[in-house]
Amino acid sequence: MSRLVHAIALGLVGAGIVHIIVLILVPGYSQRDAWSALAERSNFYVVTRLNPPGEAPLIGSLDPLFDAVACRFDLADGPLRVHAAGKVPYWSLSVYDRVGQNVYSVNDRASADGSLDFVVATPAQMVELRNELPAAFERSVFIEANVGEGIVMLRAFVPDESWRPTVTRYLQGAACEAPL
């Protein structure tokens, strides 16, 4: 019986030590999320490269066959328009909320001609857009996202090194803007 009590006490002490260590480590890891990393490098509506050449990637575990850019947005400022000119072998666009939950994902197959021109809006903003569609949005694909602040990430496939300059130009030309 004393062995059982000793084993239970030892287990409780071990569990307590593990919980204390986790609580000590949480603040260090909570400051390293994608939102914080982007906020350190750029402001809202600024397209930021996630894997700049010669530097450590802004966000870990990026696929080496893709180049990626991201921008933070706040739909309280109005709908967000994301667009880029040109063609690349493949692109994908993801919308994340502030805590990093994927709200919407789409790729080049979603637009008729493979071009990147998307508008992200809240449900209320979407109703307003349907009533009075701005001329700039006539060819845009609409994404309804019930988020306030978030991150849009654009990734482009680099099949081999000969494509890298094209993909780099494409991503450098990407725009992430709130309408005036």
For each residue, the residues with C-beta under 8 A, 3 or more apart:
1: 4 5
2: 5 6
3: 6 7
4: 1 7 8
5: 1 2 8 9
6: 2 3 9 10
7: 3 4 10 11
8: 4 5 11 12
9: 5 6 12 13
10: 6 7 13 14
11: 7 8 14 15
12: 8 9 15 16
13: 9 10 16 17
14: 10 11 17 18
15: 11 12 18 19
16: 12 13 19 20
17: 13 14 20 21
18: 14 15 21 22
19: 15 16 22 23
20: 16 17 23 24
21: 17 18 24 25
22: 18 19 25 26
23: 19 20 26
24: 20 21 27
25: 21 22 28 29
26: 22 23 29 30
27: 24 30 31
28: 25 31 32
29: 25 26 32
30: 26 27 33
31: 27 28 36
32: 28 29 36 37
33: 30 36 37 99 100
34: 37 38 59 70 96 100 151
35: 38 39 72 98 99 100 151
36: 31 32 33 39 40
37: 32 33 34 40 41 58 59
38: 34 35 41 42 48 58 70 71 72 151
39: 35 36 42 72
40: 36 37
41: 37 38 48 58
42: 38 39 46 48 71 72
43: 46 72
44: 71 72 73 74 77
45: 71 72 73 80 176 177 178
46: 42 43 71 72 176
47: 69 70 71 154 171 172 174 175 176
48: 38 41 42 58 69 70 71
49: 52 58 67 68 69 171
50: 57 58 59 62 68 69 70 153
51: 57 58 62 67 68
52: 49 55 58
53:
54:
55: 52
56:
57: 50 51 60 62
58: 37 38 41 48 49 50 51 52 70
59: 34 37 50 62 70
60: 57
61:
62: 50 51 57 59 66 68
63: 66 155
64:
65: 157 158 159
66: 62 63 155 156 157 158
67: 49 51 155 156 158 164 167 168 171
68: 49 50 51 62 153 154 155 156 171
69: 47 48 49 50 153 154 171 174
70: 34 38 47 48 50 58 59 151 152 153 154
71: 38 42 44 45 46 47 48 82 151 152 176
72: 35 38 39 42 43 44 45 46 149 150 151
73: 44 45 77 80 120 149 150 151 152 176 178
74: 44 77 148 149 178
75: 78 79 80 120 121 122 125 145 147 148 149 150
76: 148 149
77: 44 73 74 178
78: 75 125 178 179
79: 75 119 120 121 122 125 129 178 179
80: 45 73 75 119 120 121 152 176 177 178
81: 117 118 119 120 136 137 140 175 176 177 178 179
82: 71 93 116 117 118 119 120 152 154 174 175 176
83: 115 116 117 118 140 174 175
84: 91 115 116 154 170 171 173 174 175
85: 115 170 173
86: 166 169 170 173
87: 114 170
88: 91 108 156 157 163 166 167 170
89: 156 157 159 163
90: 107 108 156 157
91: 84 88 107 108 116 154 155 156 157 170
92: 105 106 107 108 154 155
93: 82 105 106 107 116 118 152 153 154 155
94: 102 104 105 106 152 153 155
95: 102 103 104 105 120 143 145 147 150 151 152
96: 34 100 101 102 103 150 151 152 153
97: 100 101 103 147 148 149 150
98: 35 147 148 149 150 151
99: 33 35
100: 33 34 35 96 97 151
101: 96 97
102: 94 95 96 105
103: 95 96 97 145 146 147 150
104: 94 95 120 143 145
105: 92 93 94 95 102
106: 92 93 94 110 118 141 143
107: 90 91 92 93 110
108: 88 90 91 92 111 114 116
109: 114
110: 106 107 141
111: 108 114 115 116 117 141
112:
113:
114: 87 108 109 111
115: 83 84 85 111 139
116: 82 83 84 91 93 108 111 154 174
117: 81 82 83 111 139 140 141
118: 81 82 83 93 106 140 141 142 143
119: 79 80 81 82 129 137 140 141 142 143
120: 73 75 79 80 81 82 95 104 143 145 150 152
121: 75 79 80 125 126 129 142 143 144 145
122: 75 79 125 126 144 145 146 147
123: 126 127 144 146
124: 127 128
125: 75 78 79 121 122 128 129
126: 121 122 123 129 130 142 144
127: 123 124 130 131
128: 124 125 131 132
129: 79 119 121 125 126 132 133 134 137 142
130: 126 127 133
131: 127 128
132: 128 129
133: 129 130 137 138
134: 129 137 179
135: 138
136: 81 140 179
137: 81 119 129 133 134 140 142
138: 133 135
139: 115 117
140: 81 83 117 118 119 136 137
141: 106 110 111 117 118 119
142: 118 119 121 126 129 137
143: 95 104 106 118 119 120 121
144: 121 122 123 126
145: 75 95 103 104 120 121 122 150
146: 103 122 123
147: 75 95 97 98 103 122 150
148: 74 75 76 97 98
149: 72 73 74 75 76 97 98
150: 72 73 75 95 96 97 98 103 120 145 147
151: 34 35 38 70 71 72 73 95 96 98 100
152: 70 71 73 80 82 93 94 95 96 120 176
153: 50 68 69 70 93 94 96
154: 47 68 69 70 82 84 91 92 93 116 171 174
155: 63 66 67 68 91 92 93 94
156: 66 67 68 88 89 90 91 167 170 171
157: 65 66 88 89 90 91 167
158: 65 66 67 161 163 164 167
159: 65 89 163
160: 163
161: 158 164
162:
163: 88 89 158 159 160 166 167
164: 67 158 161 167 168
165: 168 169
166: 86 88 163 169 170
167: 67 88 156 157 158 163 164 170 171
168: 67 164 165 171 172
169: 86 165 166 172 173
170: 84 85 86 87 88 91 156 166 167 173 174
171: 47 49 67 68 69 84 154 156 167 168 174
172: 47 168 169
173: 84 85 86 169 170
174: 47 69 82 83 84 116 154 170 171
175: 47 81 82 83 84
176: 45 46 47 71 73 80 81 82 152
177: 45 80 81
178: 45 73 74 77 78 79 80 81
179: 78 79 81 134 136
180:
